[in-house]
Amino acid sequence: MKVIRNAMAAVVAVSTCLAAWAQAPNLEGLDLVLDVVPAGPVALVNNRPIPSEDFVELYKGELNRYQQLRPEDTISDAFRIGLALRCMRILIEKEVLLQEAEKRKVTLTEEFVQEQWAKEVELLGKQLSGGRSEPLSEDEILKQAGATREEAIAQLRKALLVEKMREIIAKESGVTVTDEEVKQQFEQMHKDNARQPDRAHLRQIFVRAPRQNANGAAALRDDARKKAEDALSRIQSGRKFDAVAKEVSDEPFRSKGGDLGPARIDTMADFMADGARSLKPGEMSGVIESDFGYHIIELLELIPGEEITFEKAAPFIKNTLLLRKTNRAVETFCQEATKDEDAIQTALDLDRKLITHPELLDMLDPGEMPEEIQMSPQP
């Protein structure tokens, strides 16, 4: 079943590194993770199965999200393995917390679940509207998700139970953040720069093409370039950018008319950052070539960075520190809850891939997650 939102990834956050893996060399071949997904469960947690469909959906969703945030990065085999391990951890922690909620008889009122569902529909209706003046209706959202209302609410109920268990564990573990910790974090974060980075709101049309050194790439790249040039010509002749994007673009924001939303310029691919700095609001670039294909970007708005004051930053910093401490408390709890040798059994055979490519082991060191991934909401 397709879920409406990847809520479990939002409420069961992990600290595993993504940035280091993204820089690993690209090993040719199929997706080595999807290649070893079993037909049955990917894992058993206290003999309860985690369906392979749940893993594949989460893995593909996270991979897609990273590609949206870092379109210039090569998706290496090392990255895929690291991401697979992260997804397994998310799903296992989710199952452990759901079992603990059942054990403790933790429940949610139907009224609360329905209230949260209404908020989800309102949020997603705006996010998926693709530039329409009216948000998508509940029926339209469910149709896009390929789920029934009952399936979607059942998935949301699980996510809310997980979040409630996280709150319970944090309270039992004495998780708190002091004003002094917030102050120290602020001073550390902004000792060299007390301004927020500039942001830009862009739209993009992206025509995918194989890398230049791939077999048969020349003809395919030429076709892609012509497709992008035709799209540019149609816009210059009076067609709306978002309408052409919905017809032509290959990237994940196609349904949104190419709308990328506001993003920090210093985290963008170079060609996007150059466009954000050189274009004026309402202006559009020509066809831009990259390793991934051909792009047309339009600057909707340039948002200068504001001065960062402690008063503005403190609530955000406190929430971030609370999240990190809660993550550690939940991780410790789950490790203790599954310390028996047979508590977790996995069927996702990543070990043989590490044996086949031992150089990947050197690339799986934990580190800091890129800020735009760490802080961005889950799609």
C-alpha positions in Angstrom: 0.0 0.0 0.0 1.2 3.4 -0.8 1.2 5.8 2.2 0.0 9.3 2.0 3.1 10.7 3.8 6.2 9.0 5.0 5.2 9.9 8.6 7.3 7.3 10.2 10.5 8.9 8.8 9.4 12.2 10.4 8.7 10.8 13.8 11.4 8.1 14.0 14.4 10.3 13.1 17.9 8.8 12.9 21.4 10.3 13.0 22.9 8.1 10.3 25.1 10.0 7.8 24.0 10.7 4.2 26.5 13.4 3.2 29.6 11.2 3.3 28.0 8.4 1.2 26.9 10.9 -1.5 30.6 11.6 -2.4 31.5 7.9 -2.8 32.5 6.7 -6.3 29.7 5.5 -8.5 29.8 1.7 -9.1 28.1 0.7 -12.4 25.1 -1.6 -12.4 21.5 -2.0 -11.2 20.4 -0.7 -7.8 22.2 -3.2 -5.6 19.8 -2.6 -2.8 16.6 -3.3 -4.7 18.4 -6.3 -6.3 18.5 -8.1 -2.9 15.0 -7.2 -1.5 13.3 -10.5 -0.7 9.8 -11.4 -1.8 8.7 -11.9 1.8 9.4 -9.7 4.9 12.7 -7.8 5.0 12.8 -8.4 8.8 11.1 -9.9 11.8 10.8 -8.0 15.0 9.8 -10.4 17.8 8.4 -12.6 15.0 6.3 -9.8 13.5 7.1 -9.1 9.9 8.1 -5.9 8.2 6.8 -6.3 4.7 9.3 -5.8 1.8 6.8 -3.3 0.3 7.2 -1.0 3.3 11.0 -1.1 2.9 10.9 -0.5 -0.9 8.5 2.4 -0.6 10.5 4.1 2.2 13.8 3.5 0.4 12.6 4.9 -2.9 11.0 7.8 -1.2 14.1 8.8 0.7 16.2 8.3 -2.5 13.9 10.5 -4.4 14.0 13.2 -1.6 17.7 13.2 -1.7 17.8 13.6 -5.5 15.4 16.6 -5.1 17.6 18.3 -2.5 21.0 17.4 -4.2 20.3 16.9 -7.9 24.0 17.4 -8.7 25.2 14.5 -6.6 26.0 11.1 -7.9 23.9 8.4 -6.3 26.6 5.9 -5.5 26.4 2.3 -4.4 27.8 3.3 -1.1 25.1 5.8 -0.6 22.4 3.3 -1.5 23.7 0.8 1.0 23.9 3.5 3.7 20.4 4.7 2.9 19.1 1.1 3.0 20.6 0.6 6.5 18.9 3.9 7.6 15.6 2.7 6.2 15.9 -0.6 8.0 16.6 1.2 11.2 13.6 3.5 10.8 11.2 0.5 10.1 12.6 -1.6 12.9 12.4 1.2 15.5 8.8 1.9 14.3 7.8 -1.7 14.8 9.5 -1.8 18.3 7.6 1.3 19.4 4.3 0.0 18.0 4.8 -3.3 19.9 5.6 -1.3 23.1 2.5 0.8 22.6 0.5 -2.4 22.4 2.2 -3.8 25.4 1.5 -0.7 27.5 -2.1 -0.4 26.1 -1.3 3.1 24.7 -4.2 4.3 22.7 -5.4 7.3 20.7 -8.9 8.7 20.7 -10.8 8.5 17.3 -11.5 12.3 17.6 -7.7 13.0 17.8 -6.9 10.8 14.8 -9.6 12.4 12.7 -8.4 15.9 13.7 -4.9 15.0 12.6 -6.2 13.5 9.4 -8.0 16.8 8.6 -4.7 18.6 9.1 -2.9 16.2 6.9 -5.5 16.7 4.1 -5.2 20.5 4.4 -1.4 20.4 4.3 -1.1 17.9 1.5 -3.9 19.6 -0.5 -1.7 22.7 -0.7 1.6 20.9 -1.2 0.2 18.8 -4.1 -1.9 21.5 -5.8 0.7 22.1 -8.5 0.2 25.9 -8.5 -3.6 25.7 -8.6 -5.5 28.4 -6.7 -7.5 25.7 -4.9 -5.9 22.9 -2.9 -6.5 19.3 -3.8 -9.5 17.7 -2.3 -9.3 14.6 0.0 -10.5 12.4 -2.9 -7.8 13.8 -5.2 -5.1 13.3 -2.6 -6.1 9.7 -2.1 -6.3 9.0 -5.8 -2.7 10.3 -6.3 -1.5 8.2 -3.3 -3.3 5.1 -4.6 -4.8 4.5 -1.2 -8.3 4.3 0.3 -9.3 6.6 3.1 -9.3 3.7 5.6 -5.8 2.7 4.6 -4.4 6.2 4.8 -5.9 6.8 8.3 -4.7 3.4 9.5 -1.2 4.4 8.4 -1.5 7.8 10.1 -2.8 6.2 13.3 0.4 4.1 13.4 2.6 7.1 12.9 0.8 9.0 15.7 1.2 6.0 18.0 4.9 6.0 17.3 5.2 9.7 18.0 3.3 9.3 21.3 5.6 6.5 22.3 8.6 8.7 21.5 7.2 11.4 23.8 6.7 8.8 26.6 10.2 7.5 26.2 11.7 11.0 26.2 9.8 11.9 29.4 10.8 8.6 31.1 14.4 9.2 30.1 14.4 12.8 31.5 15.0 14.5 28.2 15.3 18.2 28.7 17.1 21.2 27.1 18.3 24.0 29.3 18.5 27.7 28.4 22.3 27.4 28.7 22.5 24.6 26.1 20.4 26.7 23.7 22.7 29.7 24.2 25.8 27.6 23.7 24.4 26.0 20.5 23.5 29.5 19.1 27.0 30.8 19.8 28.6 27.8 18.2 26.3 28.0 15.1 26.6 31.7 14.5 30.1 32.7 15.7 31.3 33.4 12.2 28.0 34.5 10.5 25.0 36.1 12.1 22.9 36.2 9.0 20.7 33.6 7.4 21.8 32.4 3.9 19.9 33.9 1.0 17.2 31.8 -0.4 15.5 31.6 -3.8 12.2 30.3 -5.0 12.7 28.6 -8.3 10.7 26.6 -10.9 12.5 24.1 -13.1 11.9 22.1 -16.2 14.2 19.1 -16.3 14.7 16.7 -19.3 16.7 13.8 -18.1 19.6 12.4 -20.3 22.3 9.8 -19.8 25.8 10.8 -18.7 28.0 11.9 -21.6 30.3 8.9 -21.2 27.5 6.3 -21.2 27.1 4.0 -24.2 24.9 5.6 -26.9 24.6 8.8 -24.9 25.3 11.2 -27.7 22.1 10.5 -29.6 20.0 10.4 -26.5 21.4 13.6 -25.1 20.8 15.3 -28.5 17.1 14.2 -28.3 16.8 15.5 -24.7 18.4 18.8 -25.7 15.9 19.3 -28.5 13.0 18.5 -26.2 14.3 21.1 -23.7 14.7 23.7 -26.5 11.2 23.0 -27.8 9.9 23.5 -24.2 11.7 26.8 -24.0 10.3 27.9 -27.4 6.8 27.1 -26.3 7.2 29.2 -23.1 8.7 32.1 -25.1 5.7 31.9 -27.4 3.3 32.5 -24.6 2.7 29.1 -22.9 2.8 29.2 -19.1 6.0 27.8 -17.5 4.1 25.5 -15.1 1.9 24.1 -17.9 4.9 23.2 -20.0 6.7 21.7 -16.9 3.7 19.4 -16.3 3.9 18.1 -19.9 7.7 17.9 -20.4 9.6 17.7 -17.1 11.1 14.4 -15.9 11.9 15.5 -12.4 9.8 14.8 -9.3 8.2 18.2 -9.1 6.5 17.7 -12.5 3.0 17.5 -10.8 3.7 20.9 -9.1 4.5 22.6 -12.4 8.2 22.5 -11.7 7.9 24.5 -8.4 10.9 23.7 -6.2 9.8 25.9 -3.4 12.2 28.3 -1.5 15.6 26.9 -0.8 19.0 28.1 0.4 21.1 29.2 -2.6 24.3 27.8 -1.0 22.9 24.3 -1.0 21.8 24.4 -4.7 23.5 22.8 -7.6 26.0 25.3 -9.2 23.8 26.0 -12.3 20.8 26.7 -10.1 22.7 28.9 -7.7 24.1 30.9 -10.7 20.6 31.3 -12.1 19.3 32.4 -8.7 22.0 35.1 -8.4 21.9 36.3 -12.0 18.1 36.3 -12.9 15.6 38.8 -11.7 12.2 37.7 -10.3 10.1 36.6 -13.3 13.0 36.0 -15.6 13.8 32.6 -17.1 17.1 31.0 -18.1 17.9 29.4 -21.4 18.5 25.7 -21.7 21.3 24.7 -19.3 23.2 21.5 -19.7 24.4 19.4 -16.8 25.6 15.8 -16.3 22.0 14.7 -15.7 20.4 16.4 -18.7 19.0 19.8 -19.6 17.3 22.4 -17.4 15.3 25.5 -17.7 14.9 27.5 -14.5 12.7 30.5 -13.6 13.3 32.7 -10.6 10.0 33.5 -8.8 11.5 35.2 -5.7 14.8 36.1 -4.2 14.7 36.1 -0.4 17.6 37.9 1.3 18.9 36.4 4.5 17.9 38.2 7.6 20.0 38.9 10.6 19.8 35.9 13.1 19.0 37.0 16.6 19.0 34.8 19.6 15.3 35.5 20.2 14.4 34.3 16.7 16.7 31.3 16.7 16.1 30.0 20.3 12.8 28.1 19.7 14.2 26.4 16.6 17.5 25.5 18.4 15.6 24.2 21.4 13.4 22.0 19.3 16.4 20.7 17.3 18.2 19.8 20.5 15.1 18.1 21.9 14.8 16.1 18.8 18.4 14.9 18.9 18.1 13.9 22.6 14.8 12.2 22.0 16.4 10.3 19.0 19.2 9.0 21.3 16.8 8.0 24.0 14.6 6.1 21.6 17.6 4.4 20.0 18.8 3.3 23.5 15.3 2.1 24.4 15.0 0.1 21.1 18.4 -1.5 21.6 17.5 -2.6 25.1 14.1 -3.9 23.9 15.7 -6.0 21.2 18.9 -7.2 23.0 17.9 -10.8 22.8 19.7 -12.6 20.0 16.5 -13.6 18.2 14.6 -10.4 18.7 15.4 -9.1 15.2 15.9 -11.2 12.2 16.7 -9.6 8.9 16.3 -11.0 5.4 17.8 -8.0 3.4 21.1 -9.4 2.2 23.3 -6.4 2.1 26.3 -8.3 3.6 27.1 -10.0 0.3 27.2 -6.6 -1.4 29.7 -5.3 1.1 31.7 -8.5 0.5 31.6 -8.0 -3.3 32.6 -4.3 -2.9 34.6 -4.1 0.4 35.7 -0.6 -0.5 32.2 0.5 0.5 32.9 -0.3 4.2 35.3 2.7 4.3 32.5 5.0 3.2 29.9 4.1 5.8 31.2 6.3 8.6 28.6 8.4 10.4 28.7 12.1 10.2 26.5 15.2 10.1 23.4 15.0 7.9 23.1 17.9 5.5 21.1 20.6 7.1 18.5 20.8 4.4 17.8 17.0 4.9 18.0 17.2 8.6 15.6 20.1 9.0 13.3 19.6 6.0 9.8 18.1 6.4 9.2 14.7 5.0 7.3 14.6 1.7 
